[in-house]
Each structure stands twice: as C-alpha cells, then as structure tokens.
C-alpha cells in the first residue's frame, strides 16, 4: 500500500486467514486526505511552521466532494460524487479499510451499523464489535458489516471519516451505502457524532492476536537515555533560537541519509560499514530469536534534552519495516519505570499511534537481517527527519544475499544507481531537500 501526497494509492491485497466468517468480500476502502496544492510547495510550508498545512478535503476510494467556485478555480468542474456501495439485507460484508492519507488520524463509522473488527495490519484478531474506530496513517483493519439496518430513516446510509480531534471545515460524509439501488436520494443525516472522539488507537487489550505469542526478556538496554524522544529542533543549527527552519527528530538528530549511499549497499558491498550520526542507526547485533524493547515517547521534560527541543501537540503514527511489533504498553502521560509490560500475547501490528502527550512501548524479535526503517508518516514528519534505522544482524546480511544468489544482481543494481546519480542527478544540480528516505 502506498501512502503519500501527490500519488494515487492502490492496495496490494493478500488473502490471509480470517477469524470470522462472511458472505461477500468488497473491494478495499482507501481513506485519504486530499491536498489541492502539490507536495513540493507544501513541504516548504511544513519546515517553516510548527504544523503541516491542513488538507483540503477527504476521499474514499478516490472520490469526494469539495465546495468550490468555478469562477475562482478552473479545476472546479461541478461533477461531484461520492463512493457508493450496494448492500443486500442480511448479507455479511467483509471490508478491508486502509488509511492512505498524509496528515490526520481519522475517526471512521457507518450510520445505522455496528461492525466486527477481525484483523489489524494483517494480523487476525479475536473478533470484537464496535460502532466506531480510529485509523492512524498507514493502519489497516478488516471489518465485517452485517446488512441489518432498520429503515426508519430510509434505505440509504452515510459512511463517515473525520479528523479524530474535533470538527473541521471538511464534511465527514465520504460515501453512501444503498439498500435500494433505485433510491438515489441522499441519506438521512443524524446530528453530529463523535466530535472530539480522540486520536487514540483502539485499546491494545481489544486487539488480541489469534496466533498467540509470548514475549521474551529483552537483551538491549532500556535506560531513559535510550528512549526515542519525538520532538522539533531548529535547523541547521539546533541551538539557533531565530532559525526559520525546523526538523523533526526521533533519536539524536533529524535523520538524513545520502541518496547516493544506500544503507544495505554499505552493509553488503562496502569495506566501510560504519554509519554517521545523521543516518540514525541502532545496531541490533543479537542472536536470532532474541527480543528487543523500545520506548517511543511524546511526553518528556525538554529541559533535559540538548540541544533544545519543542513538543508540538500531535499524534504520531509509528511504522516499522521488516517486522511486526508487539505493543507492551501504550497510553497518555509520562512513561515511568513502574509501567508493567503486557508479555502474554499482546497486540501485534506494524503501525501504532504514539499518543498525544503519551508513550508507545514496543518489542520485536531479532530474526530478519537488514537495514529496517522505523518512521512517522512520510509526509510530512519522516521526510523532515522523524525516523531511525535498525541495522539488524549486520554480519549476516552479505551471506544472506549470497545464499539467495542475488548478491551479484544487487551489486549491479547499486552500480547502475551510482552511475545515474553521478551522471544525471549531480550534473543537473538536483539537491536533496528532505531526509532522503
């Protein structure tokens, strides 16, 4: 699944095991925020202000309505329509929902319907029933909606998605369910719902994996100095209080990787496999099967951090490549050493929100040699430095590529990339403006 501004997202659907039965599987529902300006203009707005530019509208599967005036905008065509789906009474529909947006965590619900959540981030879970769910950027859920609505207000129903932390100028009504395809009228609109619902993920205790897993003891350090602290710093001089530019940081400094020097190439092909501080490496040179724990905190005393940071009020979707992770604990407030981790089949996923003024405590097993990124949403925070990379079992990477008989092809591809970078990118004077990931 691709999530980015200026790109059209398409899902790669893998039909894995499910934890409940259904009758009909519908196409994936992609929820996204939509900008009318291009990402390159918006990027400069983001690095010069504490907050990214708000999106202009919401889309469901590429369709949406925006209240525009043709006299002021030649792109305003007046051809407005929403995504629609037909339901048959009594049928159970399985729907995969994915947040492919850029900026805002979403609150999702369907008027007149509950639904059963059966999967998060490709992990089958014990089914639970709800009428609303929060989706962070990059998160996916599979739900089952039973077509059992009463028709006291008609046979059409709104599908809603709105900003999780309060009403905006954007309409939450992003789609329509119709039981009677001959009835093309707009659905009944109930009074506003789920205003200020909050941006927290579903309670991790409700996301119980079907395939059970116990978490082992950690082998890495976990002192407060090891916590990954989300924040903003002035740039390029972090100590300059008058700087107009800022960058996001997760560890020591904003991440910056060189386009010309991919991490995996350095590990598998280069004689010098050391990494600079700017590339934000965390080396996991442990035996296969060992567990590592990491605290990501969005609430800490900035006075003790050098250089100075600020903590804007924001929820951050944290995504890990190369692994699922388990959620040991997740909540609001300052992370303290007396918080007890859930080690007995905790929630397992690959994207989790680090709460507003809170913390996210995760763990995963060392079992996949490589260079794996952990980051916030690409646009705008990861492109601005909010990411780190795990260098996992570095001594095994070259052998892994050789044993798979792909080291030669990998080397050839890297050489071609270097040639292109030297002969095209450098000659045209193209500058790397973002973090490089």
C-alpha positions as CSV (number, residue, x, y, z in Angstrom):
1,X,0.0,0.0,0.0
2,X,1.4,3.4,-1.0
3,X,0.6,6.4,1.3
4,X,1.7,9.8,0.0
5,X,0.6,13.2,-1.2
6,X,0.6,13.6,-5.0
7,X,0.4,9.8,-5.6
8,X,-2.6,7.6,-6.3
9,X,-2.7,4.8,-3.8
10,X,-3.5,1.2,-4.7
11,X,-3.7,-1.7,-2.3
12,X,-1.9,-5.0,-2.6
13,X,-4.5,-7.5,-1.3
14,X,-3.2,-10.7,0.2
15,X,-5.9,-13.1,1.2
16,X,-4.7,-14.4,4.6
17,X,-6.6,-16.2,7.3
18,X,-9.6,-14.6,9.0
19,X,-11.1,-15.0,12.4
20,X,-14.7,-14.9,11.4
21,X,-17.0,-15.8,8.5
22,X,-18.6,-13.5,6.0
23,X,-20.7,-13.8,2.8
24,X,-19.3,-11.3,0.4
25,X,-15.9,-9.6,0.2
26,X,-16.0,-6.0,-1.0
27,X,-13.1,-4.1,-2.6
28,X,-10.7,-2.3,-0.2
29,X,-11.8,1.1,1.1
30,X,-9.0,3.6,1.0
31,X,-9.5,6.6,3.1
32,X,-7.3,9.6,2.4
33,X,-6.9,13.3,2.9
34,X,-6.5,15.3,-0.2
35,X,-4.4,18.4,-1.0
36,X,-5.1,20.8,-3.9
37,X,-1.5,22.1,-3.8
38,X,1.4,19.9,-4.8
39,X,3.7,18.3,-2.2
40,X,6.7,20.3,-3.2
41,X,5.1,23.6,-2.3
42,X,3.6,22.1,0.9
43,X,6.9,20.8,2.0
44,X,8.4,24.2,2.4
45,X,5.3,25.3,4.4
46,X,5.9,22.4,6.7
47,X,9.5,23.0,7.5
48,X,8.9,26.7,8.2
49,X,5.9,26.3,10.5
50,X,5.3,24.1,13.6
51,X,2.4,22.3,11.9
52,X,1.9,21.0,8.4
53,X,-0.7,22.5,6.0
54,X,-4.2,21.1,6.6
55,X,-5.7,19.1,3.8
56,X,-8.5,20.5,1.7
57,X,-10.9,17.5,1.6
58,X,-11.4,13.8,2.2
59,X,-11.7,11.0,-0.3
60,X,-13.0,7.4,-0.1
61,X,-11.6,5.3,-2.9
62,X,-10.6,8.4,-4.8
63,X,-14.0,10.1,-4.8
64,X,-15.1,13.1,-2.8
65,X,-16.9,16.4,-2.8
66,X,-15.3,19.9,-2.4
67,X,-17.3,23.1,-2.3
68,X,-15.5,25.2,-4.9
69,X,-16.4,28.0,-7.2
70,X,-15.6,27.7,-11.0
71,X,-15.1,31.4,-11.2
72,X,-12.2,31.2,-8.8
73,X,-10.8,27.8,-9.8
74,X,-10.7,26.5,-13.3
75,X,-10.3,22.9,-12.0
76,X,-13.7,23.2,-10.3
77,X,-15.9,21.2,-12.6
78,X,-19.1,20.8,-10.6
79,X,-19.0,17.0,-11.2
80,X,-19.3,16.0,-7.5
81,X,-20.0,12.4,-6.4
82,X,-19.1,10.1,-3.6
83,X,-18.1,6.5,-3.4
84,X,-21.2,4.3,-3.2
85,X,-21.8,0.6,-2.5
86,X,-25.0,-1.5,-2.6
87,X,-26.0,-3.8,0.3
88,X,-28.4,-6.7,0.4
89,X,-30.4,-7.2,3.6
90,X,-29.0,-10.0,5.7
91,X,-25.6,-10.3,4.0
92,X,-22.3,-10.1,5.9
93,X,-19.8,-8.0,4.1
94,X,-16.0,-8.2,4.7
95,X,-14.3,-4.9,4.1
96,X,-10.6,-4.0,4.3
97,X,-10.1,-0.4,5.4
98,X,-6.8,1.4,5.0
99,X,-5.8,4.9,5.9
100,X,-3.7,6.1,2.9
101,X,-3.6,9.7,3.9
102,X,-0.9,12.2,4.7
103,X,-1.6,14.1,7.9
104,X,-4.6,13.4,10.1
105,X,-5.7,10.4,12.1
106,X,-9.3,9.6,11.2
107,X,-12.4,8.5,13.1
108,X,-14.5,6.1,11.0
109,X,-18.1,4.9,11.3
110,X,-21.2,4.0,9.3
111,X,-24.6,5.4,10.2
112,X,-27.0,2.8,11.4
113,X,-24.5,-0.1,11.6
114,X,-22.1,-1.7,14.0
115,X,-19.3,-3.8,12.7
116,X,-17.0,-6.6,13.8
117,X,-13.2,-6.0,13.7
118,X,-11.4,-9.2,12.7
119,X,-7.9,-8.0,11.7
120,X,-5.4,-5.2,12.2
121,X,-2.4,-4.7,10.0
122,X,-2.7,-8.2,8.5
123,X,-2.8,-9.8,12.0
124,X,-6.1,-11.9,12.6
125,X,-7.5,-11.0,16.0
126,X,-10.3,-12.2,18.2
127,X,-13.4,-10.6,16.8
128,X,-14.9,-7.6,18.7
129,X,-17.9,-5.5,17.9
130,X,-17.9,-1.7,17.8
131,X,-19.6,1.2,16.0
132,X,-16.5,3.5,15.5
133,X,-12.8,3.0,15.1
134,X,-9.7,5.2,14.9
135,X,-7.4,4.9,11.9
136,X,-3.8,6.2,12.0
137,X,-2.0,6.9,8.8
138,X,-0.9,3.5,7.3
139,X,-3.1,1.4,9.6
140,X,-5.3,-1.3,8.1
141,X,-8.3,-3.1,9.5
142,X,-10.6,-5.8,8.3
143,X,-14.2,-5.5,9.4
144,X,-17.4,-7.4,8.8
145,X,-20.6,-5.3,8.4
146,X,-23.9,-7.1,8.6
147,X,-26.6,-5.5,6.5
148,X,-29.2,-5.5,9.2
149,X,-30.1,-1.8,9.4
150,X,-33.6,-0.7,10.2
151,X,-35.1,1.7,7.7
152,X,-36.9,4.1,9.9
153,X,-35.0,7.0,8.3
154,X,-34.7,5.5,4.8
155,X,-32.6,2.8,3.0
156,X,-29.5,4.9,2.4
157,X,-26.7,5.4,5.0
158,X,-23.7,7.7,5.2
159,X,-20.1,6.4,5.5
160,X,-18.1,8.8,7.7
161,X,-14.5,9.7,8.2
162,X,-13.4,12.8,10.0
163,X,-10.4,14.3,11.8
164,X,-10.1,12.5,15.2
165,X,-9.6,15.5,17.3
166,X,-12.6,17.7,16.5
167,X,-14.7,19.1,13.7
168,X,-13.1,20.8,10.7
169,X,-14.5,22.5,7.7
170,X,-14.3,19.2,5.8
171,X,-17.5,17.1,5.7
172,X,-17.3,13.7,7.4
173,X,-19.7,12.2,4.8
174,X,-17.4,10.4,2.4
175,X,-19.5,7.6,1.0
176,X,-23.0,6.1,0.8
177,X,-24.4,2.6,1.4
178,X,-27.7,1.9,-0.5
179,X,-30.0,-1.0,0.2
180,X,-32.4,0.1,-2.7
181,X,-30.4,0.9,-5.8
182,X,-33.4,2.6,-7.2
183,X,-33.4,5.2,-4.4
184,X,-30.7,7.7,-5.3
185,X,-31.6,10.3,-2.7
186,X,-29.1,11.4,-0.1
187,X,-29.2,9.5,3.2
188,X,-30.7,10.9,6.3
189,X,-28.1,12.9,8.2
190,X,-28.3,12.5,12.0
191,X,-26.9,15.1,14.5
192,X,-23.1,15.4,14.6
193,X,-21.4,12.4,16.1
194,X,-18.0,11.5,17.6
195,X,-16.9,15.2,17.8
196,X,-13.6,15.3,19.7
197,X,-13.6,11.5,19.8
198,X,-9.9,11.5,20.4
199,X,-7.0,10.1,18.4
200,X,-6.0,7.1,20.5
201,X,-5.7,3.7,18.9
202,X,-8.3,1.0,19.9
203,X,-7.3,-0.3,23.3
204,X,-4.5,-2.8,22.8
205,X,-6.3,-5.2,25.0
206,X,-9.1,-5.5,22.5
207,X,-6.6,-6.4,19.7
208,X,-5.9,-10.0,20.7
209,X,-4.0,-12.0,18.1
210,X,-5.4,-15.4,17.1
211,X,-1.9,-16.8,16.7
212,X,-0.6,-16.5,20.2
213,X,2.9,-15.2,21.1
214,X,4.7,-14.7,24.4
215,X,7.3,-12.0,24.6
216,X,10.8,-13.0,25.9
217,X,13.1,-11.0,28.1
218,X,14.9,-8.1,26.4
219,X,18.6,-8.1,25.5
220,X,19.0,-4.4,24.8
221,X,19.4,-1.5,27.2
222,X,16.4,0.5,28.2
223,X,17.6,3.4,30.3
224,X,15.8,6.7,29.9
225,X,18.7,7.8,27.7
226,X,17.7,5.0,25.3
227,X,14.2,6.3,24.9
228,X,13.3,7.5,21.4
229,X,12.1,11.1,22.0
230,X,9.8,12.8,19.4
231,X,10.4,16.5,19.1
232,X,11.3,19.5,16.9
233,X,14.7,21.2,16.6
234,X,15.9,24.3,14.8
235,X,17.8,23.6,11.6
236,X,20.6,23.7,10.5
237,X,21.8,25.0,13.9
238,X,19.8,23.3,16.6
239,X,20.9,26.0,19.1
240,X,19.7,28.9,17.0
241,X,16.5,30.3,18.6
242,X,15.9,32.6,15.5
243,X,16.0,29.8,12.9
244,X,13.1,29.9,10.5
245,X,13.5,26.2,9.6
246,X,12.8,23.2,11.9
247,X,13.3,19.5,11.6
248,X,11.7,16.6,13.4
249,X,13.8,14.2,15.4
250,X,13.2,10.8,17.0
251,X,16.7,9.9,18.4
252,X,19.8,12.2,18.4
253,X,19.4,14.4,15.4
254,X,17.0,14.6,12.4
255,X,17.6,11.6,10.2
256,X,19.5,12.4,6.9
257,X,20.5,9.6,4.6
258,X,22.5,10.2,1.4
259,X,20.7,9.2,-1.7
260,X,24.0,8.0,-3.2
261,X,24.8,5.7,-0.3
262,X,22.0,3.2,0.5
263,X,22.4,1.5,3.9
264,X,22.1,-2.0,2.5
265,X,24.9,-1.3,0.0
266,X,27.2,-0.1,2.7
267,X,26.5,-3.3,4.7
268,X,26.8,-5.8,1.9
269,X,29.3,-4.4,-0.5
270,X,31.4,-1.6,1.0
271,X,34.5,-2.2,3.1
272,X,33.5,0.7,5.4
273,X,30.2,-0.4,7.1
274,X,30.2,2.3,9.7
275,X,27.3,4.9,9.8
276,X,27.3,8.6,10.5
277,X,25.2,10.0,13.3
278,X,22.9,11.7,10.8
279,X,21.8,8.3,9.5
280,X,20.4,7.5,12.9
281,X,21.5,3.8,13.2
282,X,20.6,1.5,16.0
283,X,22.6,-1.7,15.7
284,X,20.8,-5.0,16.7
285,X,23.7,-7.4,16.7
286,X,22.0,-10.1,18.7
287,X,21.2,-13.8,18.3
288,X,18.2,-14.8,16.2
289,X,15.1,-15.1,18.4
290,X,16.2,-12.6,21.0
291,X,13.8,-9.8,21.9
292,X,14.5,-6.0,21.9
293,X,12.3,-3.4,23.6
294,X,11.9,0.3,22.6
295,X,10.1,3.2,24.3
296,X,8.9,6.0,22.0
297,X,7.8,9.0,24.0
298,X,5.8,12.0,23.1
299,X,5.9,13.4,26.6
300,X,9.1,14.2,28.5
301,X,11.0,17.1,30.1
302,X,12.5,19.0,27.2
303,X,14.7,21.0,29.6
304,X,16.9,17.9,30.0
305,X,17.4,17.4,26.2
306,X,20.4,19.0,24.4
307,X,20.0,20.7,22.0
308,X,16.7,22.2,23.0
309,X,13.6,20.7,21.5
310,X,9.9,21.5,21.5
311,X,7.0,19.1,21.7
312,X,4.1,20.2,19.4
313,X,0.7,18.7,20.4
314,X,0.4,15.9,17.9
315,X,-0.3,12.1,17.5
316,X,2.4,10.2,15.6
317,X,1.8,7.0,13.6
318,X,4.9,4.9,14.1
319,X,5.6,2.3,11.3
320,X,8.3,-0.4,11.4
321,X,9.7,-2.1,8.2
322,X,10.8,-5.7,8.2
323,X,8.8,-6.7,11.3
324,X,5.5,-6.8,13.1
325,X,6.0,-5.4,16.6
326,X,4.0,-6.1,19.8
327,X,2.6,-3.3,22.0
328,X,3.9,-3.8,25.5
329,X,2.1,-0.6,26.7
330,X,0.5,2.5,25.1
331,X,-1.0,5.4,26.9
332,X,-1.1,9.1,27.9
333,X,1.3,10.6,30.4
334,X,5.0,10.3,31.0
335,X,6.5,6.8,30.6
336,X,7.8,5.6,34.0
337,X,9.8,2.5,35.0
338,X,6.9,1.1,37.1
339,X,4.7,0.6,34.0
340,X,4.1,-3.2,33.6
341,X,4.5,-4.6,30.1
342,X,2.0,-7.0,28.6
343,X,4.1,-10.0,27.7
344,X,1.3,-12.6,27.2
345,X,0.1,-12.4,23.6
346,X,0.0,-8.6,23.4
347,X,-1.5,-6.7,20.4
348,X,0.7,-7.1,17.3
349,X,0.8,-4.8,14.3
350,X,3.2,-2.7,12.2
351,X,1.7,0.8,12.7
352,X,0.7,2.2,16.1
353,X,0.0,5.7,17.2
354,X,2.2,7.3,19.8
355,X,-0.5,9.2,21.7
356,X,-0.7,12.9,22.3
357,X,1.3,13.6,25.4
358,X,1.9,9.9,25.8
359,X,4.2,6.9,25.0
360,X,4.3,3.8,22.9
361,X,6.4,0.8,24.2
362,X,7.1,-1.8,21.6
363,X,9.1,-5.0,21.2
364,X,10.1,-7.3,18.3
365,X,12.2,-10.4,17.7
366,X,15.6,-10.2,16.1
367,X,15.2,-12.5,13.1
368,X,15.4,-10.6,9.9
369,X,18.9,-9.3,8.9
370,X,18.8,-6.0,7.1
371,X,18.5,-2.2,7.4
372,X,15.0,-1.5,8.6
373,X,13.4,1.9,8.8
374,X,11.1,3.0,11.6
375,X,9.4,6.2,10.9
376,X,6.4,8.5,11.3
377,X,4.2,9.4,8.2
378,X,6.5,10.1,5.2
379,X,4.8,13.4,4.5
380,X,5.4,15.3,6.5
381,X,7.3,14.2,9.5
382,X,9.6,11.4,8.2
383,X,10.6,13.5,5.2
384,X,11.6,16.0,7.8
385,X,13.7,13.7,9.9
386,X,11.4,11.8,12.3
387,X,12.9,8.3,11.7
388,X,15.7,5.9,12.6
389,X,17.0,2.7,11.1
390,X,17.7,-0.6,12.8
391,X,20.9,-2.3,11.5
392,X,19.9,-5.9,12.3
393,X,22.4,-8.7,12.4
394,X,24.8,-6.8,10.1
395,X,27.3,-9.7,9.9
396,X,24.7,-12.0,8.3
397,X,23.5,-9.6,5.6
398,X,26.1,-10.3,2.9
399,X,25.9,-14.1,3.4
400,X,22.1,-13.9,3.2
401,X,22.3,-12.2,-0.2
402,X,25.0,-14.7,-1.4
403,X,23.0,-17.7,-0.3
404,X,19.9,-16.4,-2.1
405,X,22.1,-16.0,-5.2
406,X,21.2,-12.3,-5.5
407,X,24.4,-10.5,-4.4
408,X,25.6,-10.1,-7.9
409,X,22.3,-8.6,-9.1
410,X,22.2,-6.4,-6.0
411,X,25.7,-5.1,-6.8
412,X,24.8,-4.5,-10.4
413,X,21.7,-2.5,-9.4
414,X,23.8,-0.4,-7.0
415,X,26.4,0.3,-9.6
416,X,23.6,1.5,-12.0
417,X,22.1,3.7,-9.3
418,X,25.6,5.2,-8.6
419,X,26.1,5.9,-12.4
420,X,22.7,7.6,-12.6
421,X,23.3,9.6,-9.5
422,X,26.7,10.8,-10.8
423,X,25.7,11.4,-14.4
424,X,22.2,12.8,-14.0
425,X,21.5,13.9,-10.5
426,X,24.8,15.6,-9.8
427,X,25.1,17.1,-13.3
428,X,21.7,18.7,-13.2
429,X,22.4,20.2,-9.8
430,X,19.5,18.4,-8.1
431,X,19.5,19.0,-4.4
432,X,18.3,16.6,-1.7
433,X,15.9,18.6,0.3
434,X,14.3,16.0,2.6
435,X,15.6,13.3,4.8
436,X,16.4,11.0,1.9
437,X,14.1,8.1,2.9
